[in-house]
Amino acid sequence: MFEVLARQPDDPLLALIGLYGADARAGKVDLGVGVYRDETGATPIFRAVKAAERRLVETQPTKAYVGPEGDPVFLDRLWTLTAGEAGRGRETAALQTPGGSGALRIAADLMARTGTRRVWLGLPSWPNHAAILKAAGLEVATYPFFDVPAQMVLFDRMMEALSGAAAGDGVLLHASCHNPTGANLDADQWRAVSELIAARGLLPLVDIAYQGYGRGLDEDAAGLRTLLDIVPEALVAVSCSKSFGLYRERTGAVYATCGDAQTALVVRGHFAGLARVSYSMPPDHGSAVVSTILGDPALAADWKEELEAMRRRIVSIRERLAAGLSRRWQVLTAVAGQEGMFSLLPFEEAGVMKLRAEHAIYMPASGRINIAGLKSAEVDTVVEKFLSL
Ligand SMILES: Cc1ncc(COP(=O)(O)O)c(C=O)c1O
C-alpha cells in the first residue's frame, strides 16, 4: 500500500547541510542552518542549562508522566518572561508543547476548532508556518510584509491587506527577530496593527522564537505585549529552542489569553485534548531546565548574561557586514538595523550558487543568511566574496 505514496520533495535546508558537510574545502562558511553559533562555530549549551541539568539529576524524584498540560510552574514562569506585565491578571490557558513548532500546531488546531477557516500570513515567512497551518486544515491567505530588493517592511500594504480580512480570520505575526528577514514592526506599527485586529475581530497568533536575540529580552517582547493589552483574545506560541539553546529537547508552550475565567477553562480542556490525540504528554526535560533556571535568581542572571553576550556578538557581526556590503549596495545598510540571526539578502539564485561553487559560502537559494554562522575573523573575507558577485 505504501507504493501509492508520492515522493516528497527534499527539504532544501537539510539538503544544504548535506552539501556543506561533504565540502572538503578549508575555510568553508555555513550561513544556512538556523542555529546560533559562537566564535568557534559551536552551538554551545548555556552554563545555566548545564547547572540546572546537574541539579535535576540529583533532585528529580520521578519520571512519571507530567500530564497533557505539562508543568504549571514552568508555564507560569515562561509566561512571565514572555508577556511581562501584559500577561498579569489576564485569564490565560496554557499548554507545555514539544518546541515552538508543537505550540504552533496546537494553536492552529485550536483555531480550526473555533471555526476559523483562514489565517493571514506575511510574505516571506518561515516556510513551516504555511505548512503547519495547512496541516491543521486552515486556508492560508497572504499579506505583503517585506520588500527584499528595498530591504523594507511594507507596512501600508500589510495594513491594506489585513483590512480585507473577515471577522474570525486568524493573523500570524512574528513577535521579533523575523525569520527570514530580520525586519520587524516598530512600536507605532504594533499599536496600529493591534488596533486593526481588535476592530475587525481577528484572532492573532504570535510566534516568539528568538526572545533575547534582537534588542533584549523585554524589548523583543514589547510589540507582543502591546498587542496583548489591546486585543481581547490572542494565541502565543513560545519556543525555548534558541533563547535557552534547548533545540533538541523540544521545549515550548502555547498560551491563549481569554475574555474570562470560564472561557480559559474551556480552552484549557481543548489544549489538553489536542495534545492527547497527537503526542499525549509533552517532553519534560527541557521544560524542567527552563523552570529551574527561571526560578533561581542566580541561574537566571547567568542565563541572561550569556544570552546578552550572544546577542551582542550577532549585533557586532551585523554592523560589520552591513558596513562592508553597503560599499556596493547602499540598501544593505538596513542589515545593521535588522534583528536576530537572519537577514534576507537580495541576491539572485545564480549569485548564491556562485558563492557556493567558487567560495564555499553556503546559504539557501532564497538568500537568507544566518548572521550567527559567521566568525568575526571571517567577516572581511566573506564581504569581499559578496562584493565580487
Ligand atoms: C520563526 C520560527 N518559529 C518557530 C520555530 C520553532 O522552533 P522549535 O520548534 O525548534 O522550537 C522556528 C525554528 O526555527 C522559527 O524560526
The ligand as an SDF file (V2000), in Angstrom:
LIG
                    3D

 16 16  0  0  0  0  0  0  0  0999 V2000
   10.0030   31.6510   13.2240 C   0  0  0  0  0  0  0  0  0  0  0  0
   10.1190   30.3520   13.9340 C   0  0  0  0  0  0  0  0  0  0  0  0
    9.1000   29.9520   14.6850 N   0  0  0  0  0  0  0  0  0  0  0  0
    9.1430   28.7890   15.3520 C   0  0  0  0  0  0  0  0  0  0  0  0
   10.2390   27.9570   15.2770 C   0  0  0  0  0  0  0  0  0  0  0  0
   10.1250   26.6650   16.0360 C   0  0  0  0  0  0  0  0  0  0  0  0
   11.2100   26.1960   16.6680 O   0  0  0  0  0  0  0  0  0  0  0  0
   11.2090   24.8540   17.5100 P   0  0  0  0  0  0  0  0  0  0  0  0
   10.0800   24.0070   17.0810 O   0  0  0  0  0  0  0  0  0  0  0  0
   12.5280   24.2530   17.2090 O   0  0  0  0  0  0  0  0  0  0  0  0
   11.0760   25.2800   18.9420 O   0  0  0  0  0  0  0  0  0  0  0  0
   11.3370   28.3320   14.4930 C   0  0  0  0  0  0  0  0  0  0  0  0
   12.5130   27.4680   14.3590 C   0  0  0  0  0  0  0  0  0  0  0  0
   13.3360   27.5880   13.5320 O   0  0  0  0  0  0  0  0  0  0  0  0
   11.2550   29.5690   13.8040 C   0  0  0  0  0  0  0  0  0  0  0  0
   12.2670   30.0030   13.0360 O   0  0  0  0  0  0  0  0  0  0  0  0
  1  2  1  0
  2  3  1  0
  2 15  2  0
  3  4  2  0
  4  5  1  0
  5  6  1  0
  5 12  2  0
  6  7  1  0
  7  8  1  0
  8  9  2  0
  8 10  1  0
  8 11  1  0
 12 13  1  0
 12 15  1  0
 13 14  2  0
 15 16  1  0
M  END
$$$$
